[in-house]
Structure formats: C-alpha cells, structure tokens
Amino acid sequence: EMTKEQRALMKAIVDAYNRHQIPQDVAKKLLQEQYSAEENFLLLTEMATSQVQVLVEFTKNIPGFLSLDREDQIALLKGSTVEAMFLRSAQVFSRKMPNGHTVVLEERIRKSGIPDEFMTPMFNFYKSIGELHMVQEEQAILTAITILMPDRPYVKDHQAVERLQETMLNVLRKLCVLQHPQEQQYFARLLGRLTELRTLSHYHAEMLTSWKMNDHKFTPLLCEIWDVQ
Ligand SMILES: CC(C)c1onc(-c2c(Cl)cccc2Cl)c1COc1ccc(-c2ccc3c(C(=O)O)c[nH]c3c2)cc1
C-alpha cells in the first residue's frame, strides 16, 4: 500500500504534469500550417521550444528539486530534456489526440529533414510506449524519474539526486502493482523504456548535427539547452 507521503508526492507530481502543458494555440498550429519540410521543421522547433519551457516548469515542481545544488539542477535539465520530450511526444502519440493531432504530428516529424535511419527507432519507441497503456500518474512519475537521473554529465552531488530518484521509483513500483495487478513485470518493462530513451538521445545528438550541417536554425532556448551553435 502507498503511504500518506507517497500519495502526497504522487499528487504533487501529477498536478504539476497536468498544469504544465503546451498552450493549445501552439499545439493547434500543427494542424494549420502547410506541409513543406521547412514549415514542418519550424513548427517542430516551436513545439520543442514550448515543450522545454513546460518541462522546466514541471521540473521546478518536483518536490526536492529546487533544494538541489543550482548547477546540478541545470545539469539534470540539460541532460534529460531530449529524453523527457521523447516521452512526452510518445504520450501524445499513444493518447491518440482527438482531432487527428497524432497523424499530423507523425507526418510533420516524418517530413522535417530527419534522416531515415532515426525514423525507425523513433517510431518503434512511440509504438512500444503506446503498447504499455500507461496511466497519467505513471507518465508523470516516469518523466520525473527520467529528469532525476543521477548519472547525467556534470552532476556533482550524485547522492542527493539518487535519493530523490529512489523516492520516485518506490512510488512508481507501488503504482504499477496497483494499476496493472495482472502484469507482474510491468514496472520492469517501464524501466526498460528508460534504457531505450538513452539510445534515442544518442540518435538525437546525431540528428542535431545533421540538421546543423544543413544549416537549420534553432531558437536561443534550444541552442542553450542542447549546446548547439
Ligand atoms: C527542434 C525540433 C525540430 C526537434 O528536434 N528534435 C525533436 C524531437 C523529436 Cl522530432 C521527437 C522527439 C523528441 C524531440 Cl526533442 C524536435 C521536435 O520536438 C518536439 C517536442 C515536443 C512535441 C510535442 C509535445 C507535446 C505536444 C502536445 C500536448 O502535450 O498536448 C500536442 N502536441 C505536442 C507536441 C513535438 C515535437
């Protein structure tokens, strides 16, 4: 059973996860603008920039995050943004957005100059997340666990991050038993997705390089968080 503290922690994280979403007018743009590769790239850049802002706000609401060393907070954000955005966009796909967003988002990603060799692993990941049928609480806590990864580059106080992440892992483990009682290994499968996220973030670094080579422009926020340009 979950303790009172664990239930309070889960509520705080799920509320933050729901409170911070991409503004609807930005998400709606996916449906409106036309389909040139240039236009798609610009739209995805706008979505990513908006999503980074949403992630920063969500992260600040993770209990204990703001008590971490400031430089470690930055290191965790920089190190986890791509993975958290793969998780978030995967959830958008598995949510089967009502007004066809999913199809449009997939189309725009497929036609945005991303080299084909990254498409397969990316959409395999989206499929594997969809098959898990995560509940919202699991999505929110898994995102927090991804952000609180102690072995990100440049993290100094490894232990402080590990303590926070461990608290989240304990909540997630209990939540999985509650939500998927018939699936013994559900928790293990969820954590397996975090390994897949690491591979995707390596692919993403190569995607960035190939976009940079073709002189694609990013926003100042993305340049800062992804150390491009
Ligand atoms: C700079 C650009 C070209 C880029 O580089 N790598 C990636 C990239 C890609 Cl192409 C795939 C995965 C991860 C990244 Cl960073 C991207 C595009 O990133 C994103 C990030 C996030 C959304 C995203 C989030 C939420 C919602 C949402 C809702 O919540 O209601 C409704 N629509 C959503 C859309 C889309 C695209």
Ligand as a Chemical Component Dictionary entry (heavy atoms), coordinates in Angstrom:
data_LIG
# 
_chem_comp.id                   LIG 
_chem_comp.type                 NON-POLYMER 
_chem_comp.pdbx_formal_charge   0 
_chem_comp.three_letter_code    LIG 
# 
loop_
_chem_comp_atom.comp_id 
_chem_comp_atom.atom_id 
_chem_comp_atom.alt_atom_id 
_chem_comp_atom.type_symbol 
_chem_comp_atom.charge 
_chem_comp_atom.model_Cartn_x 
_chem_comp_atom.model_Cartn_y 
_chem_comp_atom.model_Cartn_z 
_chem_comp_atom.pdbx_ordinal 
LIG C1  C1  C  0 13.846 21.314 -32.727 1  
LIG C2  C2  C  0 12.852 20.331 -33.311 2  
LIG C3  C3  C  0 12.971 20.222 -34.835 3  
LIG C4  C4  C  0 13.074 18.972 -32.697 4  
LIG O1  O1  O  0 14.307 18.413 -32.578 5  
LIG N1  N1  N  0 14.160 17.192 -32.035 6  
LIG C5  C5  C  0 12.846 16.990 -31.770 7  
LIG C6  C6  C  0 12.289 15.807 -31.208 8  
LIG C7  C7  C  0 11.566 14.919 -32.000 9  
LIG CL1 CL1 CL 0 11.396 15.247 -33.690 10 
LIG C8  C8  C  0 10.999 13.763 -31.464 11 
LIG C9  C9  C  0 11.139 13.512 -30.094 12 
LIG C10 C10 C  0 11.869 14.395 -29.276 13 
LIG C11 C11 C  0 12.418 15.542 -29.849 14 
LIG CL2 CL2 CL 0 13.301 16.641 -28.859 15 
LIG C12 C12 C  0 12.139 18.114 -32.195 16 
LIG C13 C13 C  0 10.662 18.302 -32.094 17 
LIG O2  O2  O  0 10.351 18.077 -30.700 18 
LIG C14 C14 C  0 9.041  18.026 -30.275 19 
LIG C15 C15 C  0 8.828  18.068 -28.908 20 
LIG C16 C16 C  0 7.528  18.032 -28.394 21 
LIG C17 C17 C  0 6.418  17.965 -29.237 22 
LIG C18 C18 C  0 5.064  17.963 -28.662 23 
LIG C19 C19 C  0 4.890  17.881 -27.271 24 
LIG C20 C20 C  0 3.615  17.917 -26.694 25 
LIG C21 C21 C  0 2.510  18.025 -27.510 26 
LIG C22 C22 C  0 1.105  18.086 -27.284 27 
LIG C23 C23 C  0 0.401  18.055 -25.978 28 
LIG O3  O3  O  0 1.101  17.868 -24.926 29 
LIG O4  O4  O  0 -0.845 18.193 -25.991 30 
LIG C24 C24 C  0 0.477  18.191 -28.520 31 
LIG N2  N2  N  0 1.446  18.183 -29.485 32 
LIG C25 C25 C  0 2.681  18.090 -28.901 33 
LIG C26 C26 C  0 3.949  18.063 -29.492 34 
LIG C27 C27 C  0 6.642  17.917 -30.614 35 
LIG C28 C28 C  0 7.963  17.942 -31.131 36 
# 
loop_
_chem_comp_bond.comp_id 
_chem_comp_bond.atom_id_1 
_chem_comp_bond.atom_id_2 
_chem_comp_bond.value_order 
_chem_comp_bond.pdbx_ordinal 
LIG C1  C2  SING 1  
LIG C2  C3  SING 2  
LIG C2  C4  SING 3  
LIG C4  O1  SING 4  
LIG C4  C12 DOUB 5  
LIG O1  N1  SING 6  
LIG N1  C5  DOUB 7  
LIG C5  C6  SING 8  
LIG C5  C12 SING 9  
LIG C6  C7  SING 10 
LIG C6  C11 DOUB 11 
LIG C7  CL1 SING 12 
LIG C7  C8  DOUB 13 
LIG C8  C9  SING 14 
LIG C9  C10 DOUB 15 
LIG C10 C11 SING 16 
LIG C11 CL2 SING 17 
LIG C12 C13 SING 18 
LIG C13 O2  SING 19 
LIG O2  C14 SING 20 
LIG C14 C15 SING 21 
LIG C14 C28 DOUB 22 
LIG C15 C16 DOUB 23 
LIG C16 C17 SING 24 
LIG C17 C18 SING 25 
LIG C17 C27 DOUB 26 
LIG C18 C19 SING 27 
LIG C18 C26 DOUB 28 
LIG C19 C20 DOUB 29 
LIG C20 C21 SING 30 
LIG C21 C22 SING 31 
LIG C21 C25 DOUB 32 
LIG C22 C23 SING 33 
LIG C22 C24 DOUB 34 
LIG C23 O3  DOUB 35 
LIG C23 O4  SING 36 
LIG C24 N2  SING 37 
LIG N2  C25 SING 38 
LIG C25 C26 SING 39 
LIG C27 C28 SING 40 
# 
